[in-house]
Amino acid sequence: MTAFYVLDVPENTAVAKIAGADPAVTVDRIGPYFAITAPGAIVVDRRATGCRHAVWYSCVGGVARDSRITRHDKDALRVEPV
């Protein structure tokens, strides 16, 4: 299972919304965070979120122990199982 966490603040809600648009991805809440999970890789397109670069690069609050960020650049965020 792949999982990463995004702080639930107005600037980050688009990240959770776009990630959750994939039918394989589930978006739940854990405390003040969105928990974004999937059985496989999770890919979020930055342009689809509308996030500016500063928000984009600071949106990830954490990654689950069995997950790894394999891409986080100006175009996309990709989190995969280890």
N, C-alpha and C positions, 0 to 999 in steps of 0.2 A: 504494500500500500504506500502510495506517495502522498506526502502532506507538507504543506507550508502554511504559515500564519501571517496575516496582515492585520495591523491595528485598525479597528473600526473607527475611523475618522472620515469626515466628508471627502477629503482629498483621495482616499484609498478605496472608496466604495465602488468605483468603476472597475478596479482590478478584480474584486470579488464578483461583480456582475458579469464581466466578460469571461472570466474563468468558468463561472457557473453556466454559461451558455452552452458549453460542451456537455452533451448528455451523459458522458462518462464521469463527469466531475460533480462532486457534492460540496456545497458550501454550507457550513454550520457555524455556530458561535461557541466559543470557549472564552468565558470572561469577556474582556474587551477586544477580543480578536475574532476575525473570520478564520475558520479552519477550512482550508481548501484541500480536498482529498480526491484521490482517484486510484483505481487499481494499477494504472500504468503511468506514463509520462503526462505531465500537465504543461501545456504551452499557452502563454498569454501574449497576445500581440499588443505592443505598446500603443500603436496608433489607434487601435480600436478602443482603447481605454480613454484616450484623450488626455492622458497624463503628460505633464511637462517633465522634462528630464530630471529635475531635482526631486520631484515626487516619485517618479518611476524608480530611480536608483535607491530610494530610501523606503520603499513600500514593504519590503519583506521584513517581518518582525522575527521570524524564526523558521527553521526547517526541522521536520521530524528526524529522529535518529536514523531511520532506515531510508532517508531521502537525501538527494544531493542536487544542488543547483549546477546544471551543466551549461547553461547559457543565461547571461543577464547583460544584454547590451542595449543599444538604442532602439532595436527593433523588437526584441522578444525576451521573455523570461521562460526558461524551460527547467522544470524540476522533474527528476527521474528517480525511480527506486534504485537503491544501491545494489 
